[in-house]
Amino acid sequence: MKKILFIDRDGTIIQENPPTYQIDSIDKINFYPKVIFFLSKIVQELNYDLVMVSNQDGLGTEKFPDNIFFPIHNHILNILKNEGINFISVHIDKTFPKDKSPNRKPGIGMLKKYLKSDCYNISKSFVIGDRLTDVLLAKNLGCKSIWIKDSHHYKNLTKEEENYYSNIDEKNLKKIISLKTNSWKKIYEYLLSIKTKKFVYQRTTLETDVKISISPYGKGRCHIKTGIGFFDHLLQQIAFHGSIDLNIQIKGDLHLDDHHTIEDTAIALGEIFCQSLEDKRGIERYGFYSLPMDESLATIALDIGGRSQLCWKVKFFREKIGKISTEMFSHFFQSFSLSAKCNLHIHAIGKNDHHKIESIFKCFGRTLKMAIQRNYSDKIPSTKGKL
């Protein structure tokens, strides 16, 4: 399910204007530092819908008329829209604190439709705001808070916030706050770190002990130790060219041969790769890439569709490359295909066997990267509705 960023306006997207805090003229619009740049990156790179939630005390009254507020408000939204930052909805409460409206933050009266929807995972959503009422809104919605705050202490509270604060347990409040910062760069980095979370898997048999951690949306960092130098080198190509953070540590029965170590690595890698994609919602699913390396050319097509099949059209002239039997290369991809539940079509031509297999592993990393790319949809990429 998709996630939501419930974002406050004043003090979060634009800076507040004390002492009245009303933005009642164009010249008072001052965007929060770097908010447009990093909010744009969040929209482009992460899978969140944006919802604006704002308290505007007395909006529509003589002191704060609609015809003053909305032209300025729409101007702000248009600036954001031109940078690709679109809010799926905007919720504005016009009441005063004394009115005790259920729609006024931290009340959730305006937001109940999101709680009732099957499209959203509220527990993995966030409220981003500069007020204690934004933190409490997150508590009432059942999600987490990102608090834009210069200090790590609760100070400069409004009278309304002081009343709320006096009735809550500070320890419980801290459990709601996932991040406290005054930097949109840090907000972006924190949300990105959630996307690039690690998945850990261990497979132990009488023949091998395989430990793998993977972040499918990483930076290509890797630490690999299988006991077979050339195999380490090939797995590094998957990580680097797939922008996948990969840690593989293996103890295998290499005193016998290379078979069990390579096979069990492929099984474990396929298992954790499949798990890391969860229900595959919002990914492209298909990948295709051709990659040359000197005289060799590798072409790979991939479907992460839940069915296992390897089509292998590669011929080697040597029995071994490094310490790896060439027959193990097709077996590696066959084992990966079975455990990752994917179709793989691998073709390669060339005279140099080293070039051929290295181009295959590089091409495989690029193909994986394409197939797991996020398309910012909440749909499972199949007419069946399940993969």
C-alpha positions in Angstrom: 0.0 0.0 0.0 1.1 3.6 -0.6 2.3 5.8 2.2 1.4 9.5 2.9 3.4 12.5 4.0 0.9 14.7 5.8 2.8 18.1 5.6 2.1 21.3 7.5 2.4 24.5 5.5 3.5 27.4 7.7 6.8 26.8 9.4 7.4 23.7 7.4 7.1 24.6 3.7 7.1 28.3 4.1 8.6 30.1 7.1 6.2 31.7 9.6 5.6 35.4 9.9 5.4 36.5 13.5 3.7 38.0 15.4 0.4 37.3 13.6 1.8 34.3 11.7 -0.6 35.2 8.9 0.8 35.1 5.3 -1.4 37.8 4.0 0.7 39.3 1.2 3.0 37.9 -1.5 6.1 39.6 -0.1 5.7 37.6 3.1 6.3 34.3 1.3 9.6 32.9 2.3 10.2 29.2 1.6 11.9 27.1 4.2 15.5 26.6 3.2 16.0 23.8 0.6 12.4 22.6 0.9 11.7 22.8 -2.8 14.9 21.0 -3.8 14.6 18.1 -1.3 10.8 17.8 -1.5 11.2 17.5 -5.2 13.7 14.7 -4.7 11.3 12.9 -2.3 8.6 13.0 -4.9 10.9 11.8 -7.7 12.7 9.0 -5.8 10.3 7.8 -3.0 6.8 6.4 -3.1 4.8 8.8 -1.0 1.6 10.7 -1.7 1.6 14.3 -0.4 -1.3 15.7 1.7 -1.2 19.3 3.1 -2.8 19.8 6.5 -2.9 23.3 7.9 -4.6 25.3 10.8 -5.4 28.8 9.7 -6.9 30.6 12.7 -10.0 32.6 11.7 -9.7 32.2 8.0 -12.8 33.6 6.3 -13.4 36.2 9.0 -13.1 39.9 8.5 -9.5 39.9 10.0 -8.4 37.1 7.7 -10.6 37.1 4.6 -10.6 34.3 2.0 -9.9 36.7 -0.8 -6.6 37.6 0.8 -5.5 34.0 1.8 -6.3 31.9 -1.3 -4.6 33.8 -4.0 -1.4 33.6 -2.0 -2.0 30.0 -1.0 -2.6 29.0 -4.7 0.5 30.9 -5.7 2.5 28.8 -3.3 1.0 25.6 -4.6 1.7 26.6 -8.2 5.4 27.3 -7.4 5.6 23.8 -5.9 3.7 22.2 -8.8 6.0 23.8 -11.3 8.8 21.9 -9.6 6.9 18.6 -9.7 5.6 18.8 -6.2 1.9 17.9 -6.3 -0.4 17.5 -3.3 -3.2 15.0 -3.9 -5.3 17.0 -1.5 -5.2 20.1 0.8 -7.0 20.3 4.1 -7.4 23.6 5.9 -9.1 24.1 9.2 -10.4 27.7 9.7 -11.4 27.5 13.4 -9.9 29.0 16.5 -8.5 26.8 19.4 -11.4 27.8 21.6 -13.9 26.2 19.1 -12.4 22.8 19.8 -13.2 21.6 16.3 -12.5 17.9 15.6 -11.1 19.0 12.3 -8.4 21.2 13.8 -5.0 19.6 14.3 -4.3 17.5 16.2 -7.9 16.4 15.5 -8.3 14.0 12.5 -11.7 15.0 11.4 -10.5 16.1 8.0 -8.4 13.0 7.4 -10.7 10.0 8.3 -11.0 9.0 4.7 -7.3 8.0 4.6 -7.8 5.8 7.7 -10.7 4.0 6.0 -9.0 3.5 2.6 -7.4 0.2 1.7 -4.9 2.1 -0.6 -2.8 3.5 2.2 -0.5 2.2 4.9 -0.9 4.8 7.6 1.4 3.1 10.1 4.3 3.7 7.6 3.3 7.3 6.9 4.5 10.5 8.5 3.3 13.8 9.6 5.9 16.6 8.9 5.4 19.8 10.8 7.0 22.3 13.2 4.3 22.3 15.9 3.6 20.0 18.8 0.1 19.7 17.3 1.7 18.1 14.3 3.4 15.5 16.5 0.1 14.8 18.2 -1.7 14.6 14.8 0.7 11.7 14.0 -0.2 10.1 17.3 -3.9 10.4 16.6 -3.5 9.0 13.0 -1.4 6.1 14.2 1.7 7.1 12.2 5.1 8.7 13.0 6.2 12.3 13.2 9.1 14.2 11.7 9.3 17.3 13.8 10.9 20.4 12.3 12.6 21.9 15.3 15.7 23.8 16.1 16.0 22.5 19.6 15.8 19.1 21.2 13.6 20.5 23.9 9.9 21.4 23.9 9.9 25.2 24.1 8.2 28.2 22.6 4.9 26.4 22.7 1.6 28.2 22.0 -1.0 28.3 24.8 -2.9 25.6 22.8 0.2 23.4 22.7 0.9 23.9 26.4 -2.6 22.6 27.2 -1.9 19.5 25.1 1.6 19.1 26.5 0.4 19.2 30.1 -1.8 16.2 29.5 0.6 13.9 27.8 3.5 11.7 28.8 6.8 13.0 27.4 8.2 9.4 27.0 5.2 8.4 24.9 5.6 11.6 22.8 9.2 10.7 22.0 8.1 7.3 20.7 6.1 9.1 18.0 8.9 11.3 16.8 11.1 9.5 14.3 13.3 12.5 13.5 13.7 16.0 15.0 15.6 18.4 12.7 15.5 21.8 11.1 16.9 20.5 7.8 15.0 19.2 4.8 18.2 17.5 3.6 18.1 15.4 6.7 14.4 14.7 6.2 15.1 13.5 2.6 18.1 11.3 3.8 16.0 9.8 6.6 13.1 8.8 4.2 15.7 7.5 1.7 17.2 5.3 4.4 13.9 3.7 5.0 13.7 2.9 1.3 17.2 1.4 1.3 16.7 -0.7 4.4 18.6 -3.9 4.7 17.2 -7.4 4.4 19.2 -10.2 6.1 19.1 -13.9 5.3 21.1 -16.9 6.5 21.1 -20.4 5.0 23.0 -23.1 6.8 23.4 -26.7 5.6 26.0 -29.4 6.3 27.8 -28.2 3.1 27.7 -24.4 3.4 26.9 -21.5 5.8 25.7 -18.5 3.8 25.0 -15.0 5.3 23.6 -12.3 3.0 22.3 -8.8 3.6 20.9 -6.7 0.8 19.6 -3.2 0.2 18.0 -3.4 -3.3 17.9 0.4 -3.6 21.5 1.2 -2.5 24.6 2.7 -3.9 26.4 -0.4 -5.2 28.5 -0.9 -2.0 29.5 -4.4 -1.3 31.6 -6.7 0.9 31.8 -10.2 -0.5 33.9 -13.2 0.7 33.0 -16.5 -0.7 36.5 -18.1 -0.7 36.5 -18.1 -4.6 38.3 -14.9 -5.8 36.8 -14.8 -9.3 33.3 -15.5 -7.9 33.7 -12.5 -5.5 34.6 -10.4 -8.5 31.6 -11.4 -10.5 29.2 -10.8 -7.5 30.7 -7.4 -7.1 29.6 -6.6 -10.6 26.0 -7.3 -9.7 26.2 -4.9 -6.7 28.0 -2.1 -8.6 26.0 -2.2 -11.8 22.7 -2.9 -10.0 23.2 -0.1 -7.4 22.5 -2.8 -4.9 24.2 -2.8 -1.5 25.3 -6.4 -1.0 27.1 -8.2 1.9 27.8 -11.9 1.3 29.9 -14.1 3.7 30.2 -17.8 3.0 31.9 -20.8 4.5 31.7 -23.7 2.1 33.2 -27.1 1.5 35.7 -25.8 -1.0 38.1 -28.7 -0.2 35.6 -30.7 -2.3 34.9 -28.4 -5.2 33.1 -25.1 -6.1 29.6 -26.6 -6.6 27.9 -26.2 -3.3 29.3 -22.8 -2.5 28.2 -21.3 -5.8 24.8 -23.1 -5.8 23.9 -22.1 -2.3 25.0 -18.5 -2.8 22.6 -18.3 -5.8 19.7 -19.9 -3.7 20.2 -17.6 -0.8 20.7 -14.5 -3.0 17.5 -15.3 -4.9 15.5 -15.8 -1.7 16.5 -12.6 -0.1 16.1 -10.6 -3.3 12.5 -11.9 -3.6 11.8 -11.1 0.0 13.2 -7.5 -0.3 10.7 -6.7 -3.1 7.8 -7.8 -0.8 4.6 -7.8 -2.9 6.4 -6.1 -5.9 3.9 -3.3 -5.8 5.1 -0.3 -7.8 8.1 -1.8 -9.5 8.6 -2.0 -13.3 8.9 -5.9 -13.1 10.6 -6.3 -16.5 14.3 -5.5 -17.4 16.3 -5.8 -20.6 19.9 -4.9 -21.2 22.7 -5.5 -23.7 26.2 -4.9 -22.6 29.5 -5.2 -24.6 32.9 -6.0 -23.2 35.6 -5.9 -25.8 34.6 -8.6 -28.4 31.9 -10.1 -26.3 28.2 -9.1 -26.1 25.8 -10.1 -23.3 22.0 -9.7 -23.6 19.6 -10.4 -20.7 15.9 -10.2 -20.4 14.2 -10.5 -17.0 10.7 -10.9 -15.7 10.2 -10.8 -11.9 6.8 -12.3 -12.4 6.7 -15.2 -10.0 7.6 -17.9 -12.5 11.0 -19.6 -12.6 12.6 -20.3 -16.0 16.2 -19.9 -17.3 16.9 -19.8 -21.0 20.7 -20.0 -21.4 22.4 -19.5 -24.7 26.1 -19.3 -23.9 29.0 -21.5 -25.0 32.4 -21.6 -23.3 35.6 -22.9 -24.7 37.4 -23.5 -21.4 36.6 -25.9 -18.6 37.4 -23.4 -15.9 37.7 -19.6 -15.5 39.8 -18.9 -12.5 38.8 -21.6 -10.0 35.2 -21.8 -11.3 33.9 -24.6 -13.5 32.2 -23.0 -16.5 29.2 -25.3 -16.0 28.5 -23.6 -12.7 27.6 -20.3 -14.4 24.4 -21.6 -15.9 23.7 -23.4 -12.6 24.2 -20.2 -10.7 21.5 -18.4 -12.7 19.2 -21.5 -12.7 19.3 -21.6 -8.9 18.8 -17.9 -8.7 15.8 -18.1 -11.0 14.2 -20.8 -9.0 14.5 -19.1 -5.6 13.8 -15.5 -6.9 10.9 -16.8 -8.9 11.9 -15.0 -12.1 12.3 -15.7 -15.8 15.8 -15.2 -17.1 16.9 -15.2 -20.8 20.7 -14.9 -21.1 22.5 -14.8 -24.4 26.2 -14.1 -24.9 28.7 -14.3 -27.7 32.4 -13.7 -27.9 35.8 -15.4 -28.2 37.2 -14.7 -24.7 35.4 -16.7 -22.0 36.5 -14.3 -19.3 35.0 -11.4 -21.2 31.8 -13.3 -21.8 31.0 -14.2 -18.2 32.0 -10.8 -16.8 29.8 -9.1 -19.3 27.0 -11.4 -18.3 27.3 -10.5 -14.6 27.5 -6.8 -15.3 24.5 -7.0 -17.6 22.6 -9.0 -15.0 23.2 -6.2 -12.5 21.9 -3.5 -15.0 18.9 -5.7 -15.8 18.0 -6.1 -12.1 18.2 -2.4 -11.6 15.8 -1.7 -14.5 13.3 -4.4 -13.3 13.1 -3.2 -9.7 12.9 0.5 -10.6 10.0 2.2 -8.9 7.3 3.8 -11.1 5.5 5.7 -8.3 2.4 3.6 -8.7 0.6 1.7 -6.0 -0.3 -1.1 -8.4 1.0 -4.6 -8.6 2.5 -5.0 -12.1 0.1 -7.7 -13.3 -3.5 -7.9 -14.5 -3.9 -10.8 -12.0 -3.4 -8.4 -9.1 -0.7 -10.7 -7.6 2.8 -11.8 -8.3 
